[in-house]
Amino acid sequence: MDAAKMNQAIRIAKLYYELHYNQLEIAAREGISKSSVSRILKNAMDMGIIEVRIKDSVLANGNLENELIARFPIKRAIIVPDLVGNSQILMQDVCAALAEDLPRYIKNDSVIGVTWGHALAVLAQQLPKIKRSGVSVIQLTGGFSRAIFESGALDVLKRFVDSAMVAESSIVEALKKDPQIHEILEMAEVCQTAIYSVGNLERPSIVYEMGLIDENDYKDFSRRGAVGDCCSHFIKQNGELFDKKIDARVVGASLETIKKIPNKLVVAVGKEKEKIITAALQGGLVDSLYIDEPTAELIVRHN
């Protein structure tokens, strides 16, 4: 598209979306047909000149949010309705709600902790540009050697694919002696905001695919009361640590360190995660919960 056509597309988009001209009025103003106006608007949308965002926060269920806050030790509950019955769209919508709120939590010269996972990967695609200075982003669990970034835009929540567990606890102790890893563990102690999801006890998972947790381990964990993990720390139904010996193999901030972070933003979607979400809520691992309405209803009904 040449400059003249680009300018026309932007002009028509502004007339239509910002000044609220109808397509007939724009056609008369531009000296073109109504069908041409419609085509130009479609092309502008395809090219990314026009972005349409449906904001559904007005549909939030206030009563359900209040129920969650009354029953669990959390500050906020942001509940997103399931409008189309598609799990991927629902995940995107819940992550969009968190992305919209993110600027309120990010201050200059602050430390932000993140983890890897599907929810965080979806969130990473929706991060807003936030003008802050001196923001340090650390990975709370996983491959610490490349997990620290300095950014004013929080554009760094991505590619968290390293395993968060190792085969032997002795490896953890050796890794902690690495100066950069030690620095990140110290930064976790003063982290102001953590952003993560929770994982139910399921296969496949990264630790499962890498052979660190096998089928027998999962069966044993389930039999002994584990319901899932929070930042790679397996927890029980009451939110307490499942097994200290297993937990000694986790590379990253301890569960107690994570609990002390003042702004723990948790995004969780799907009824299959009811037990682990409930455990995280009861264990004081959530300050602000971003969740879909069907799962929130299930948690309230069972608690």
NULOMAR-379385 format. One record per residue (C-alpha): residue in three letters; x, y, z. Coordinates in steps of 0.001 Angstrom, whole numbers, plus 524288, in hexadecimal, padded with zeros to 5 digits. Each point is the difference from the previous one (the first is absolute). Last residue first. Layout:
REM NULOMAR-379385
ALAXYZ...
END
This chain:
REM NULOMAR-379385
ASN7C11E7A0E68C1AAHIS7FB047F6DB7F566ARG7F63D809A47FA38VAL809A480B41800FBILE80A657F8557F8A9LEU7F6587FBAE7F57EGLU7FB1480DD57FDE7ALA80DF6804E27FE6CTHR8029E7F5467F60APRO7F413803BA7F7E7GLU8034480EA880117ASP80DE37FFB07FB07ILE80B0480463808F7TYR8093C80B1880319LEU8030B7FF2C80E8DSER806A280B2680732ASP8070E7FD0180CBDVAL8028B7F1807FE17LEU809657F6A7806AEGLY7F9BD8010080D70GLY7FE967F13F80150GLN7F147800037FF0BLEU8002C806E97F2DEALA80ADA7F7507FABFALA7F88B7F3E08046BTHR7F379804EB7F99BILE8073E8026E7F349ILE8061A7F26D800DBLYS7F2D37F97B80227GLU7F872807877F599LYS80A2C7FE5D7F55BGLU7F7D07F6C57F7B4LYS7F59780AA07FFDBGLY80898808527F736VAL8077180CC8800E0ALA8098E8054480A01VAL8075280CF680001VAL806888034380CE0LEU8050780D5B803C9LYS807987FFA080CBAASN801FA80DEA804A7PRO8065C8008C80D71ILE80A2D7F53C7FDE6LYS800CC7F8E380D1DLYS7F9727F3967FADDILE80A5D7FEFC7F554THR80ADD7FFDE80A1BGLU7F8EB7F5618079ELEU7FE927F7DB7F39DSER80E8D8011C7FDACALA80592807FA7F4D0GLY806617F7B37F5A8VAL805967F2EE7FC31VAL7F7087F56080524ARG806B67F36780412ALA7FE8E802B080E8EASP7F155800177FD9BILE7FFE67F15E7FE14LYS806767FE0480D40LYS7F72F80A1380660ASP7F3A87F9457FB3DPHE7F29A8062D7FDEALEU8020080E0E80464GLU7F3AD805EB805B9GLY7F4A18051F7F7FCASN7F5967F8A48078AGLN7FDEA7F6917F4ABLYS80E5D7FC987FF8EILE80ADB806E77F8A8PHE80A427FD0B7F5BAHIS8098380B537FE53SER80243802637F176CYS7FB4780E2E800E9CYS7F3697FAB8805F8ASP7FE177F1877FE09GLY7F51F7F61280004VAL7F69D7F8AA808DDALA8098C7F85680870GLY7F9507F706809C3ARG8084E7F3DD8018CARG7F8B67F8427F59BSER8013580B477F658PHE80E99801368021BASP801CB7F1367FED3LYS7F8557FF6B7F34FTYR807BB80B757FAA8ASP80CD07F9F680449ASN7FC587F3047F98FGLU7FD7D806F27F322ASP80D27806D38003EILE804F780CE380577LEU80D7D804587FB98GLY7FE817F8F67F2F4MET800E380C347F7B7GLU7F20C7FE247FB1BTYR7FAFD7FEF080DF2VAL806F280C3C804CBILE7FAC9807707F448SER7F2297FB018019EPRO7F81C7F56F7F93FARG7F9C27FB758089DGLU7F8408054980B60LEU80048803EA80E39ASN7FA6480DA47FEBDGLY808AE80B697FCD4VAL7FF5580DBF80581SER8021680CF67F919TYR809E180AB5801FCILE802A380E77801A1ALA807828049280BEATHR800B580E268047AGLN808828069880A41CYS80BF97F72B7FF96VAL8091A802E980B56GLU803477F1D480366ALA7FF937FC5E7F1A3MET80B748094B7FDF9GLU8084C7F781808F2LEU7FCA07F3EE7F7FAILE80395807B87F3D8GLU80D44803B480583HIS802ED7F1EE803FCILE7FCD37FB947F23CGLN8095180A3A7FA94PRO80AEA7FC6080970ASP7FEE77F1297FDE3LYS800137F9FC80D8BLYS7F1717FD627FEF7LEU802BE7F6C77F4BDALA808187F72C808CBGLU7F54E7FF4B80A3AVAL7F6047FD127F57DILE808717F5307FA69SER8007D7F9C580D80SER7F1207FF6D7FFCAGLU800B47F62B7F4E8ALA7F9237FEC87F2D9VAL7FD2580E3B7FD86MET7F375807C680073ALA7FB2C80C797F9AESER802687FB4D7F238ASP8033B80A997F64AVAL7F50C804D87F727PHE7FD6E80DDB80461ARG800B1805B97F24BLYS7F8B780C7780320LEU7FCAB80A1080A4FVAL80A4F809BC7FB83ASP7F84980B297FA4CLEU7FE658061080D61ALA801CD80D597F9B0GLY80A6E806858082ESER809067F4617FF85GLU80B917FA1280724PHE800867F14D7FE6EILE803197F4458085FALA7FC8A7F2467FBEEARG80B897FC137F7C3SER807C07F838809F8PHE7F3DA7FDD18082AGLY7FAF37F4607F881GLY7F3DF7FCB9807D4THR7F8518063780AEBLEU7FD4680DF18044AGLN804C7805A57F329ILE8046580DD680252VAL7FB9480CF47FA60SER8070D80C31804B3VAL7F96480D2E7FDDAGLY8096280B7E80076SER7F730809587F8A2ARG7F1A07FEEA7FCC9LYS7F854802D87F3B9ILE7F6EA7F47A7FE76LYS7FD897FA927F273PRO7F4D97F687801A6LEU801E77F154800C2GLN7F6AB7F83F7F780GLN808E67F5E07F9B5ALA806E37FD8A80CE7LEU7F2F77FC938064CVAL7FE757F46B7F6DBALA80DA97FB2680363LEU7FD328026880E5EALA7F3D77F77E7FF2FHIS807597F5267F90BGLY80B267FF5D809D3TRP80BFA8073B804F5THR8015C807AE80C8CVAL800C380E8180327GLY805A6808E580A7FILE7FFDF80ECE7FEE7VAL809BE8085E8077DSER7FDB780E9780153ASP8080F80BF87FC94ASN7F43F807617FA85LYS7F2D87FA2580349ILE7F8227F5237F9ABTYR7F3767FBFB806C9ARG7F661809B37FA01PRO8060C7FDC97F292LEU7FC127F1898004AASP7F14C801CE8008FGLU7FDBA7FF467F14AALA8095E7F48F7FEC9LEU7F86F7F8AE80A93ALA7F319801CF7F8CFALA8068A7FC307F333CYS804D27F3758066FVAL7F1F17FC808036BASP7FB7A802FA7F223GLN80B137F8587F9A9MET7FD3E7F42F80894LEU7F18B800DF7FC81ILE8034C800C97F193GLN8083E7F3B88016ESER7F5677F8CC80795ASN7F5108030E7F654GLY7F223800A98054AVAL7FCDF80D317F9CELEU7FCCF8090680B56ASP8076A7F9F680B4APRO7FF4280B1D809CBVAL80C58805D580622ILE80141800D880EC4ILE809A98095580643ALA8018B7FCCB80E67ARG807148098E808CDLYS806478008A80D6FILE800D57F18980346PRO7FF0B7F84580CB7PHE7F4E47F7087FB8AARG7F1717FF02802B7ALA7FC0780E4A7FFF9ILE8088D803797F451LEU7FA8A7F49B7F844GLU7F1E98039E80347ASN8028580E4B7FCA7GLU804BD7FC257F27CLEU7F3ED7F7927FE29ASN7F71E80B4880382GLY8073A809617F716ASN7FEF27F7577F3F3ALA80755807957F5A6LEU7F83D803717F3E3VAL8057880DC97FF91SER80D627F9867FF04ASP7FC437FB947F24ELYS8089D8091B7F834ILE7FFB27FBF67F1CBARG80C26805097F94DVAL8000F804027F1C7GLU80D21803487FA1BILE800848082E7F3B0ILE80CCD8023D7F8DCGLY8031E7F19780246MET800C97FCA07F19FASP7F3BE7F78F80070MET7F8BD80B0C806D9ALA8041E809CC7F5B0ASN7FBE07F6697F561LYS7F28E7FEB58062ELEU7FE7980EC380126ILE8044A801AE7F1E2ARG7F62D7F5BA7FB6DSER7F4B68066D8074DVAL8038980D527FA7FSER800E27FA247F262SER7F2877F9E1801B7LYS7FA9A80D698038ESER8052E8055A7F330ILE80A6F80A847FEC8GLY8004C80ED38000FGLU80696800C680D47ARG7F57D80831806A1ALA7F4EC7F8D67F932ALA805C27F2CC8038FILE802498048580E11GLU7F1D58040F80160LEU7FB5E7F3107FA46GLN808FE7F87880935ASN7FAC18067180C39TYR807C480AB6806A2HIS8030D7FCE180E3BLEU80ACD80A10801F4GLU809577F63F80640TYR7FCA77F2FC7F9ADTYR7FB11803D47F271LEU806D080CE77FD80LYS80C837FB0F8063CALA7FFCE7F3877F7DDILE7FD56807CE7F3ACARG80BB0808CF802ADILE808D17F47880328ALA7FC1A7F91B7F36BGLN801A180C847F82DASN80D788025E805ADMET803FE7F2227FC72LYS7FA98801B37F253ALA807FD80C5D7FE0CALA80C3A7FA0280604ASP7FFED7F3FD7F74CMET7FA447F2F280422
END
